[in-house]
């Protein structure tokens, strides 16, 4: 999901067999609420953003797509059309397009 540009604020870990946590009242009332509060807190504090892997991927793709011989392919044209080559990193692109998350 990160490769598609999604920022992942938390991972929800649970079992579905033994014990079946999704059927647990405690899991639904407390654990899920804690995950939700973590996500809300990260969004409100500005801690939600590009991961290190996304920054590396952005820079690698930028270098690959910016080669003179590659400017004719569809991906390079997409980056050019959307102005992605103008950004130094993925977080900079996110901030420009959506404001600080």
Secondary structure as the mmCIF struct_conf table of DSSP 4:
data_model
#
loop_
_struct_conf.conf_type_id
_struct_conf.id
_struct_conf.beg_label_comp_id
_struct_conf.beg_label_asym_id
_struct_conf.beg_label_seq_id
_struct_conf.end_label_comp_id
_struct_conf.end_label_asym_id
_struct_conf.end_label_seq_id
HELX_RH_3T_P HELX_RH_3T_P1 UNK A 2 UNK A 4
TURN_TY1_P TURN_TY1_P1 UNK A 5 UNK A 5
BEND BEND1 UNK A 16 UNK A 19
HELX_RH_3T_P HELX_RH_3T_P2 UNK A 21 UNK A 23
HELX_RH_AL_P HELX_RH_AL_P1 UNK A 25 UNK A 26
HELX_RH_PI_P HELX_RH_PI_P1 UNK A 27 UNK A 31
HELX_RH_AL_P HELX_RH_AL_P2 UNK A 32 UNK A 45
TURN_TY1_P TURN_TY1_P2 UNK A 46 UNK A 46
HELX_RH_AL_P HELX_RH_AL_P3 UNK A 52 UNK A 65
TURN_TY1_P TURN_TY1_P3 UNK A 66 UNK A 66
BEND BEND2 UNK A 67 UNK A 67
HELX_RH_3T_P HELX_RH_3T_P3 UNK A 68 UNK A 70
TURN_TY1_P TURN_TY1_P4 UNK A 71 UNK A 72
BEND BEND3 UNK A 73 UNK A 73
HELX_RH_AL_P HELX_RH_AL_P4 UNK A 74 UNK A 82
TURN_TY1_P TURN_TY1_P5 UNK A 83 UNK A 83
HELX_RH_3T_P HELX_RH_3T_P4 UNK A 84 UNK A 86
BEND BEND4 UNK A 88 UNK A 89
HELX_RH_AL_P HELX_RH_AL_P5 UNK A 90 UNK A 98
#
